Amino acid sequence: MKTGRYAVISGLFREPIKRVLRTGGLGLLLVFLSACIGLSKAPEINLAGVDLIGLGLFEQRFVLKLAIRNPNDLALSIKTLNFDIELDGHHFAKGASEKPLTVASRGEAVLEVMSVSHLSTILDLMRDARQNGRTHVAFRIYGRAEIDGIGRIPFERRGEIPLPGVGLLKN
């Protein structure tokens, strides 16, 4: 046990030094690990297309094409992908892919996922597009990708896609 002047000085600085080491050490560890892993940016996931494969009285089945771009210097092994899609601000579909996919370093891949939507959502979108003379619809896709060795990474992307079947609803 220290006594005297040095004990007082070391006692004054002990907690701040521990705090700096804890937070600074954690920060350095995170920088080191991200450099080792090579993941500097999250993968970019974009809605590349929507193909209607089944039309029923109450619901439709779609194949959603998700374009995945890897901006990193390391190949990414995506274990699962959970997502929601909004079209023109309205919930359109929810989906998940349990099919593993590897995206090469600085490469791209397309993941096709089955999804189901309700007839009223599609009819409302097509009617609104026709009334406003639009052939494209705004989309938002968001969710989480689970990447092997890294964990879950959130993603979100906005854009526009062509609205299939706009010409089907004529006056």
PALUMRO-975174 format. One line per 8 residues: number of its first residue (from 1); for each residue x, y, z of C-alpha. Coordinates in nm, 3 decimals. Layout:
PALUMRO-975174
NUM) X,Y,Z ~ ...
***
This chain:
PALUMRO-975174
1) 0.000,0.000,0.000 ~ 0.136,0.339,-0.102 ~ 0.151,0.623,0.146 ~ 0.238,0.987,0.134 ~ 0.243,1.231,-0.155 ~ 0.268,0.970,-0.434 ~ -0.033,0.781,-0.305 ~ -0.249,1.095,-0.326
9) -0.128,1.178,-0.679 ~ -0.167,0.824,-0.808 ~ -0.512,0.804,-0.647 ~ -0.620,1.124,-0.824 ~ -0.526,0.988,-1.166 ~ -0.611,0.620,-1.126 ~ -0.981,0.640,-1.224 ~ -0.937,0.885,-1.517
17) -0.653,0.670,-1.654 ~ -0.863,0.356,-1.620 ~ -1.152,0.532,-1.795 ~ -0.928,0.648,-2.083 ~ -0.777,0.302,-2.117 ~ -1.120,0.141,-2.116 ~ -1.276,0.373,-2.376 ~ -0.959,0.443,-2.571
25) -0.856,0.079,-2.558 ~ -1.197,-0.026,-2.684 ~ -1.176,0.230,-2.964 ~ -0.831,0.108,-3.063 ~ -0.952,-0.251,-3.052 ~ -1.246,-0.164,-3.278 ~ -1.018,0.016,-3.525 ~ -0.779,-0.279,-3.522
33) -1.058,-0.535,-3.571 ~ -1.223,-0.339,-3.853 ~ -0.886,-0.315,-4.027 ~ -0.836,-0.689,-3.988 ~ -1.184,-0.771,-4.111 ~ -1.168,-0.522,-4.397 ~ -1.529,-0.410,-4.350 ~ -1.520,-0.035,-4.388
41) -1.872,0.001,-4.530 ~ -2.195,-0.192,-4.505 ~ -2.306,-0.377,-4.818 ~ -2.543,-0.177,-5.039 ~ -2.872,-0.356,-5.095 ~ -3.098,-0.224,-5.369 ~ -3.433,-0.331,-5.511 ~ -3.342,-0.427,-5.870
49) -3.674,-0.567,-5.984 ~ -4.015,-0.705,-5.899 ~ -4.155,-0.992,-6.107 ~ -4.516,-1.101,-6.066 ~ -4.529,-1.483,-6.065 ~ -4.877,-1.551,-5.929 ~ -5.200,-1.356,-5.926 ~ -5.476,-1.460,-5.689
57) -5.803,-1.308,-5.578 ~ -5.660,-1.172,-5.253 ~ -5.284,-1.188,-5.288 ~ -5.004,-1.187,-5.540 ~ -4.673,-1.368,-5.533 ~ -4.362,-1.187,-5.642 ~ -3.996,-1.260,-5.696 ~ -3.804,-0.964,-5.560
65) -3.460,-0.916,-5.708 ~ -3.221,-0.763,-5.458 ~ -2.892,-0.631,-5.596 ~ -2.617,-0.653,-5.336 ~ -2.297,-0.454,-5.385 ~ -1.993,-0.507,-5.166 ~ -1.780,-0.188,-5.141 ~ -1.517,-0.362,-4.925
73) -1.180,-0.523,-4.998 ~ -1.298,-0.852,-4.850 ~ -1.559,-1.098,-4.979 ~ -1.874,-1.101,-4.764 ~ -2.063,-1.417,-4.680 ~ -2.424,-1.317,-4.613 ~ -2.595,-1.582,-4.401 ~ -2.943,-1.430,-4.376
81) -3.121,-1.120,-4.496 ~ -3.438,-0.979,-4.338 ~ -3.610,-0.685,-4.503 ~ -3.921,-0.473,-4.548 ~ -4.014,-0.288,-4.865 ~ -4.230,0.022,-4.897 ~ -4.365,0.150,-5.228 ~ -4.473,0.515,-5.236
89) -4.458,0.520,-4.857 ~ -4.692,0.219,-4.813 ~ -4.580,-0.117,-4.680 ~ -4.555,-0.353,-4.976 ~ -4.371,-0.665,-4.867 ~ -4.167,-0.827,-4.597 ~ -3.921,-1.104,-4.656 ~ -3.626,-1.305,-4.546
97) -3.365,-1.511,-4.718 ~ -3.209,-1.805,-4.544 ~ -3.008,-1.887,-4.858 ~ -2.640,-1.802,-4.801 ~ -2.477,-1.577,-5.059 ~ -2.114,-1.473,-5.101 ~ -2.046,-1.135,-5.260 ~ -1.694,-1.096,-5.395
105) -1.464,-0.816,-5.287 ~ -1.588,-0.497,-5.458 ~ -1.834,-0.718,-5.644 ~ -2.207,-0.750,-5.696 ~ -2.461,-1.031,-5.672 ~ -2.837,-1.064,-5.718 ~ -3.049,-1.243,-5.462 ~ -3.399,-1.354,-5.562
113) -3.651,-1.375,-5.279 ~ -4.016,-1.482,-5.283 ~ -4.268,-1.243,-5.134 ~ -4.644,-1.205,-5.104 ~ -4.850,-0.885,-5.118 ~ -5.218,-0.803,-5.096 ~ -5.423,-0.718,-5.404 ~ -5.552,-0.390,-5.261
121) -5.197,-0.254,-5.218 ~ -5.106,-0.325,-5.581 ~ -5.435,-0.193,-5.721 ~ -5.402,0.130,-5.520 ~ -5.045,0.184,-5.643 ~ -5.133,0.114,-6.006 ~ -5.445,0.334,-5.992 ~ -5.253,0.622,-5.836
129) -4.972,0.590,-6.091 ~ -5.218,0.586,-6.382 ~ -5.407,0.890,-6.251 ~ -5.084,1.084,-6.210 ~ -4.926,0.966,-6.537 ~ -4.638,0.791,-6.360 ~ -4.462,0.478,-6.479 ~ -4.223,0.454,-6.181
137) -4.280,0.424,-5.810 ~ -4.059,0.530,-5.518 ~ -3.932,0.247,-5.298 ~ -3.760,0.207,-4.965 ~ -3.595,-0.118,-4.863 ~ -3.459,-0.162,-4.513 ~ -3.359,-0.441,-4.281 ~ -3.060,-0.634,-4.151
145) -2.802,-0.856,-4.317 ~ -2.626,-1.116,-4.106 ~ -2.270,-1.146,-4.229 ~ -2.061,-1.447,-4.134 ~ -1.790,-1.353,-3.886 ~ -1.917,-0.995,-3.845 ~ -2.277,-1.008,-3.722 ~ -2.592,-0.820,-3.813
153) -2.560,-0.499,-4.012 ~ -2.857,-0.268,-4.076 ~ -2.921,-0.134,-4.425 ~ -3.159,0.110,-4.594 ~ -3.189,0.222,-4.955 ~ -3.432,0.448,-5.143 ~ -3.491,0.484,-5.515 ~ -3.741,0.432,-5.796
161) -3.841,0.129,-5.999 ~ -4.075,0.083,-6.296 ~ -4.425,-0.013,-6.190 ~ -4.526,-0.326,-6.380 ~ -4.874,-0.342,-6.527 ~ -4.953,0.032,-6.521 ~ -5.101,-0.003,-6.869 ~ -5.339,-0.278,-6.754
169) -5.572,-0.033,-6.579 ~ -5.723,0.174,-6.858 ~ -6.044,0.378,-6.838
***
